[in-house]
Amino acid sequence: MEKKKKHLIVVAGPTAVGKTAMAIKLAKHYRAEIISADSRQFYKEMTIGTAKPTEEELADVPHHFVNNISIHVKNYSAGKYEFEVLEFLEKYFKKNDIALMVGGSGLFINAVCSGFDKFENTDEEQIQTARKFLNQQPLTWLQSELQRLDPEYFNEVDQKNPVRLIRALEIIFTTGKKYSEQRIGKKIERPFNIIKIGLDMPREFLYERINKRVDTMIEVGLQEEVENLYIHKKLHTLNTVGYSELFDFMEDKISRQDAIALIKQNSRNYAKRQMTWFKKDSGIGWFLPEDEEGIEAYINAKIEAANN
């Protein structure tokens, strides 16, 4: 008797588009659990600024890879995430047929769906030397250096995320080749079927949602969260949208009003880069976030096709 197919449903899209709400609806419908693929939601200490699911949402459907590591963990990579998620799914699929993955971190989604790129350099000492040097550089230096050495990757990476910038530069420094050229590897076939859903909406509506979300974050205590983390501000993990702008306000570099405006602007820029990344994936079926019926019909057809 042939083994029953297992399915991983991926819900991707830009920040604030409504991925969490849709994932919870789908998880309930398919009696599935949710794996977060939002690299900022892994960190226990960052909650409001990362738009984590609420306590009610986390209680509504089991979530995994949310609050699973500390900001003090160094170099939590997409490769490490790939290993941990595949290990989790191996156990999970023994009892369940469908899992949901939701998030906007394209690199982490790709790691699980297609395999993480294996690069040429295996000299760990050389890599550690490069990493140590890069960890000491300010974000502006990392940005300009990556833009100079690999403009293709620079245009699609989250430019405010030093972990991603350092990872790319470390590969460039130790192999002498562009990161963008090396990361186009052969897709690894997984022992489960992958169904990718993308959520999108007209840009003006998305930007309005982003702006409103930032206002809500401020109302529910983002500034207080950032103040509590100020002592750790030099950690690369905290050099991210929603945190770095308020750190600048706390240091009197900009006004509070300007900090909030910058969070909105940087969040909109991030959404634009996310869409650039996801639109390159021809395997994603795109829907409006309110089209639950259409999404379920699409998923059901994909499951049926894989099972036959």
C-alpha positions, 0 to 999 in steps of 0.5 A, a space after each residue: 500500500 502506497 504511503 499517504 502524501 504529506 503536504 506543506 502549505 506555505 503562506 507568503 507575502 509582504 509585511 502587514 498583508 494578513 498572513 497570520 490571519 489567513 494561516 490561522 483560518 487555513 490551519 483550523 480548516 485543515 487541522 494543521 499546526 503552524 511553523 513561523 517563517 518570519 526570522 524576527 519572530 524567532 526572538 523571545 525578547 522582540 514582540 510588538 515590533 515584530 508583529 508576532 501573533 497575539 497570545 490568543 492567536 498562539 493559543 488558538 492554533 499550535 505555533 512553532 518557531 515563535 519565541 524559540 531563541 534569544 536575541 543573544 544567540 549568534 548567527 542563527 542562519 537559514 541553514 540552521 533553520 532548515 535543519 531544525 524545521 525538517 527535523 520537526 516535520 519528520 516527527 510531525 508528519 508521522 501523525 499529521 498529513 498537513 502542516 502550514 508555514 507562514 512568513 515573509 522571510 523568503 530566504 528561510 522559506 526557500 531553505 526549507 522548500 528548496 534546500 539551503 545553498 552550499 558554498 565553495 569555502 569550507 575553511 571554517 577558520 577563514 570564515 570565522 575571521 571574516 565573520 569577526 571582522 564583519 561583526 565589528 562594522 556598522 550597518 552603513 559600511 555593510 550596506 555600501 560594501 555589499 552594494 559595491 561587491 554584489 549589487 544584484 543581491 543588495 537590491 533584493 536583500 533586507 538592507 536593514 538586516 545586518 545578519 543577511 548582509 554579513 552572511 553574504 559578505 562573508 561568502 564573498 570575502 572567503 570565496 572571491 565570488 558574488 553571493 548572488 552567483 553562488 546561491 542559485 543552487 539545485 533544488 532539493 526534492 523534499 519527501 512532502 508536497 509543497 503548496 505555495 500561496 502568496 497574499 498580495 493587494 494593491 500597493 496603496 492599500 498595503 501601504 495604508 495597512 503598514 502605516 496603521 500597523 505602525 501606529 497600533 504598535 506605538 499605541 500598544 507600547 513599542 517604545 517601551 519595548 525598545 527602551 527595555 532593549 536599549 542596553 542590548 542595542 549593539 546586537 545585530 538582531 536589534 538593528 532592524 526596522 521598528 527598533 533602530 529608528 527608536 534607538 535613534 530617537 532615544 539618543 536624540 538623533 531624531 524626533 519621536 515623530 520622525 522615528 515613527 515616520 521612518 518606521 513606516 517608510 522602512 517598513 514600506 521599503 521592506 514590503 517592496 523588497 519582499 514582493 520583489 523576492 516572492 514574485 520571482 517564484 513561479 510556483 506561488 499562487 497569488 490571492 487577495 488576503 480575503 479570498 479564503 474560498 479561492 485559496 482553499 479551492 486552489 489548495 484542495 486541487 493541488 492536494 488532489 493532484 499530488 495524491 493521484 
